[in-house]
């Protein structure tokens, strides 16, 4: 079974610009500090359920990120997603036994601005950049609250957290088989969508009780994105217990009534620097 989303990653060439865009639509950010890879640093948009959006860019004076470099350089936004596991070594071994390529686990750290070090273990699944199609896995070594807590007033709002990741893929059927092999998922539901407010046209597949939607584009910006970057997350959907209140806070579009079995309203592209990647659905 594929667990719930731990966090999703949004990449850009300037972390201050990314943070300002999210702050500007009412999604408060906190600077999280540099990673031990020596190339990137991050900010956090933390929600009440413990999930978060990681905003990631290269550190000052660093030209190339060690991961997701093309997404960072081209301000491409979504680049990865992650699920938490209790025993990353054991889960990695199980996935290897199912024929899934696994790299790691690898231990990484991040130094917060207050001097506290956060430590975790990661395992990367499949081919390509980490979290591009299959999620990467994380197990905390230090207490999880060191890694993330709700930011600003988000814990007091109807926004619950990151509910779904929409992965743009060149071949929906191949991606479906990769997920079914890795996580022993049932056959997915399938459908098409043309979300006019954000020009999202694709053939979709989604699984009961799994937080991922696979989207093979038919035209528009999503097709251009998949051609440029290959398979990778293209959008994230947040959950809200009061979508109308969230719409007033974030300035959402009218609903896309049937997006992978849910009604989704989208943050208007102009509000996030022209990038079409953030939706909200009821929980």
C-alpha positions as CSV (number, residue, x, y, z in Angstrom):
1,X,0.0,0.0,0.0
2,X,1.2,3.5,-0.9
3,X,1.1,5.7,2.2
4,X,0.1,9.4,2.5
5,X,2.3,12.2,1.2
6,X,5.1,13.4,3.5
7,X,6.0,16.4,1.4
8,X,6.3,17.7,-2.1
9,X,9.1,19.8,-3.7
10,X,8.8,22.9,-5.7
11,X,12.0,24.1,-7.5
12,X,13.1,27.5,-8.7
13,X,16.1,29.6,-9.4
14,X,15.6,32.0,-6.5
15,X,14.4,30.8,-3.1
16,X,13.3,34.3,-2.1
17,X,11.1,34.7,-5.1
18,X,9.5,31.3,-4.5
19,X,8.9,32.1,-0.9
20,X,7.4,35.5,-1.8
21,X,5.0,33.9,-4.2
22,X,3.6,31.5,-1.6
23,X,3.6,34.1,1.1
24,X,1.7,36.3,-1.3
25,X,-1.2,33.9,-1.6
26,X,-1.5,33.3,2.1
27,X,0.7,30.2,2.4
28,X,3.2,31.2,5.0
29,X,6.8,30.0,4.6
30,X,9.7,29.5,7.0
31,X,13.3,29.3,5.9
32,X,14.6,25.8,6.7
33,X,18.3,26.2,5.9
34,X,20.9,24.5,3.7
35,X,21.1,20.8,2.9
36,X,24.2,18.7,3.5
37,X,24.6,18.1,-0.2
38,X,26.3,21.5,-0.4
39,X,24.2,22.8,-3.3
40,X,20.6,23.5,-2.2
41,X,18.7,25.2,0.5
42,X,15.0,25.3,1.3
43,X,11.9,26.9,2.8
44,X,8.9,25.1,4.3
45,X,5.1,25.6,3.9
46,X,3.9,23.4,6.7
47,X,0.3,22.2,7.2
48,X,-1.7,21.0,10.2
49,X,-1.6,17.3,9.2
50,X,2.2,17.4,9.2
51,X,2.7,17.4,5.4
52,X,4.5,20.2,3.7
53,X,5.6,21.9,0.5
54,X,9.3,22.2,0.3
55,X,10.5,25.2,-1.7
56,X,14.0,24.4,-3.1
57,X,16.7,26.3,-4.9
58,X,20.5,26.5,-5.2
59,X,22.5,28.1,-2.4
60,X,24.0,31.5,-3.1
61,X,27.1,31.2,-5.3
62,X,26.2,27.7,-6.4
63,X,25.4,27.3,-10.1
64,X,24.0,23.7,-10.3
65,X,21.8,21.8,-7.9
66,X,22.9,18.2,-7.2
67,X,19.3,17.1,-7.8
68,X,16.5,18.5,-10.0
69,X,18.9,20.9,-11.7
70,X,16.8,21.5,-14.8
71,X,13.7,22.3,-12.7
72,X,15.7,24.7,-10.6
73,X,17.3,26.5,-13.5
74,X,14.1,26.8,-15.5
75,X,11.8,27.8,-12.6
76,X,9.8,24.7,-13.4
77,X,8.0,24.4,-10.0
78,X,7.0,20.8,-9.0
79,X,9.8,18.4,-9.3
80,X,9.4,15.6,-6.7
81,X,7.2,14.0,-4.0
82,X,7.9,11.8,-1.0
83,X,6.2,9.4,1.4
84,X,7.2,8.6,4.9
85,X,7.9,5.1,6.1
86,X,8.7,3.6,9.5
87,X,11.6,1.4,8.3
88,X,13.1,2.6,5.1
89,X,15.6,-0.3,5.0
90,X,12.8,-2.9,5.1
91,X,10.6,-1.1,2.6
92,X,13.6,-0.7,0.2
93,X,14.3,-4.4,0.5
94,X,10.7,-5.3,-0.3
95,X,10.6,-3.0,-3.3
96,X,13.9,-4.5,-4.6
97,X,12.3,-8.0,-4.3
98,X,9.5,-6.7,-6.6
99,X,12.0,-5.6,-9.2
100,X,11.9,-1.9,-8.5
101,X,15.3,-0.1,-8.8
102,X,16.2,1.4,-5.4
103,X,19.1,3.7,-4.5
104,X,19.9,4.0,-0.8
105,X,18.9,4.4,1.9
106,X,21.2,7.5,2.2
107,X,21.5,9.7,5.3
108,X,21.2,13.5,4.8
109,X,21.0,16.4,7.1
110,X,19.9,20.0,7.1
111,X,21.1,22.8,9.4
112,X,18.2,25.1,10.5
113,X,18.8,28.8,11.1
114,X,18.5,28.3,14.8
115,X,21.5,25.9,14.8
116,X,19.5,22.7,15.1
117,X,20.5,19.8,12.8
118,X,17.8,17.7,11.2
119,X,18.7,14.2,10.1
120,X,16.8,11.7,7.9
121,X,17.3,8.7,5.6
122,X,16.1,8.6,2.0
123,X,15.6,5.9,-0.6
124,X,15.1,6.8,-4.2
125,X,12.9,4.6,-6.4
126,X,12.8,3.9,-10.1
127,X,14.8,5.7,-12.8
128,X,15.3,9.5,-13.4
129,X,15.4,12.2,-10.8
130,X,14.3,11.3,-7.2
131,X,10.5,11.5,-6.9
132,X,9.9,12.1,-10.6
133,X,7.4,9.3,-11.0
134,X,7.5,6.9,-8.0
135,X,7.9,8.8,-4.8
136,X,11.1,8.7,-2.8
137,X,11.0,7.4,0.8
138,X,11.9,9.1,4.0
139,X,12.5,8.0,7.6
140,X,13.2,10.5,10.2
141,X,16.3,10.0,12.4
142,X,15.8,13.1,14.6
143,X,12.3,13.9,15.8
144,X,10.0,14.8,13.0
145,X,9.0,18.1,14.5
146,X,12.5,19.3,13.9
147,X,11.9,18.8,10.2
148,X,8.5,20.5,9.9
149,X,5.8,22.2,12.0
150,X,2.9,24.2,10.7
151,X,3.9,27.6,9.3
152,X,2.2,31.0,10.0
153,X,-1.5,30.4,10.8
154,X,-1.9,27.4,8.5
155,X,-2.7,25.0,11.4
156,X,-5.7,27.2,12.3
157,X,-7.1,27.3,8.7
158,X,-9.4,24.8,6.9
159,X,-6.4,23.7,4.8
160,X,-5.4,20.2,6.0
161,X,-2.3,19.4,3.9
162,X,-1.1,17.9,0.7
163,X,-3.6,15.4,-0.5
164,X,-2.5,14.4,-4.0
165,X,0.3,14.8,-6.4
166,X,-0.4,14.9,-10.2
167,X,2.4,13.3,-12.1
168,X,2.8,14.3,-15.8
169,X,3.9,11.2,-17.7
170,X,4.5,10.4,-21.4
171,X,2.9,7.0,-21.2
172,X,0.0,6.6,-18.7
173,X,-0.2,2.8,-19.0
174,X,3.5,2.3,-18.4
175,X,3.3,4.5,-15.3
176,X,0.3,2.6,-14.0
177,X,2.2,-0.7,-14.3
178,X,5.2,0.8,-12.4
179,X,2.9,1.8,-9.5
180,X,1.1,-1.5,-9.4
181,X,4.3,-3.4,-9.4
182,X,5.9,-1.3,-6.7
183,X,3.0,-0.9,-4.3
184,X,0.7,-3.8,-5.3
185,X,-2.1,-1.4,-6.1
186,X,-5.5,-2.4,-7.6
187,X,-6.4,-1.5,-11.2
188,X,-6.9,2.3,-11.4
189,X,-9.8,4.3,-12.5
190,X,-9.4,6.3,-15.7
191,X,-10.8,9.4,-17.3
192,X,-10.0,12.5,-19.2
193,X,-10.0,16.1,-18.0
194,X,-9.9,19.5,-19.7
195,X,-9.6,22.0,-16.8
196,X,-10.2,25.3,-18.7
197,X,-9.2,27.7,-16.0
198,X,-5.6,26.4,-16.0
199,X,-5.5,24.8,-19.4
200,X,-5.0,21.3,-18.0
201,X,-5.8,18.7,-20.7
202,X,-4.9,15.1,-20.1
203,X,-5.9,11.5,-19.9
204,X,-5.8,10.5,-16.2
205,X,-5.4,7.4,-14.1
206,X,-5.9,7.2,-10.3
207,X,-6.0,4.5,-7.7
208,X,-8.4,4.1,-4.8
209,X,-6.8,5.3,-1.5
210,X,-3.6,6.3,-3.1
211,X,-2.5,10.0,-3.3
212,X,-1.3,10.0,-6.9
213,X,-2.9,10.9,-10.2
214,X,-1.1,10.0,-13.4
215,X,-1.7,12.5,-16.3
216,X,-0.7,11.8,-19.9
217,X,-1.1,15.2,-21.6
218,X,-3.1,15.7,-24.8
219,X,-2.1,19.3,-25.5
220,X,-1.2,22.6,-23.9
221,X,1.4,23.5,-21.2
222,X,1.4,20.0,-19.7
223,X,2.4,18.5,-23.0
224,X,5.2,21.0,-23.3
225,X,6.3,20.4,-19.8
226,X,6.5,16.6,-20.2
227,X,8.4,17.1,-23.5
228,X,10.9,19.4,-21.7
229,X,11.4,17.5,-18.4
230,X,10.0,14.0,-18.9
231,X,7.9,12.3,-16.2
232,X,7.7,14.6,-13.2
233,X,5.1,16.0,-10.8
234,X,3.1,18.8,-12.6
235,X,0.6,19.8,-9.9
236,X,-0.2,19.4,-6.2
237,X,-3.7,19.3,-4.7
238,X,-4.2,20.5,-1.1
239,X,-7.1,19.4,1.0
240,X,-9.5,21.8,2.7
241,X,-12.3,21.3,5.2
242,X,-14.0,24.5,3.9
243,X,-13.2,25.1,0.3
244,X,-15.2,28.3,0.1
245,X,-13.2,29.9,2.9
246,X,-10.0,28.7,1.3
247,X,-11.1,30.1,-2.0
248,X,-11.5,33.5,-0.4
249,X,-8.1,33.2,1.2
250,X,-6.2,32.0,-1.9
251,X,-8.3,33.4,-4.8
252,X,-9.3,30.1,-6.4
253,X,-10.8,29.5,-9.8
254,X,-14.3,27.9,-10.3
255,X,-14.3,24.2,-9.7
256,X,-13.1,21.6,-12.2
257,X,-15.9,19.2,-11.2
258,X,-14.5,15.9,-12.1
259,X,-10.7,15.8,-11.7
260,X,-9.8,12.2,-11.0
261,X,-13.0,11.7,-9.0
262,X,-12.8,15.0,-7.1
263,X,-13.8,18.6,-7.5
264,X,-10.7,20.8,-7.7
265,X,-10.3,24.6,-7.6
266,X,-7.0,26.0,-8.6
267,X,-4.9,28.9,-7.4
268,X,-4.9,31.3,-10.4
269,X,-1.7,31.1,-12.3
270,X,-1.0,34.8,-12.1
271,X,-0.9,34.6,-8.3
272,X,2.0,32.1,-8.3
273,X,4.2,33.7,-10.9
274,X,2.3,32.3,-13.8
275,X,2.8,28.7,-12.8
276,X,-0.2,26.4,-13.0
277,X,0.4,23.8,-10.3
278,X,-1.6,24.3,-7.1
279,X,-5.2,23.1,-6.5
280,X,-7.6,22.6,-3.6
281,X,-10.2,19.9,-3.1
282,X,-12.6,19.1,-0.2
283,X,-11.7,16.6,2.4
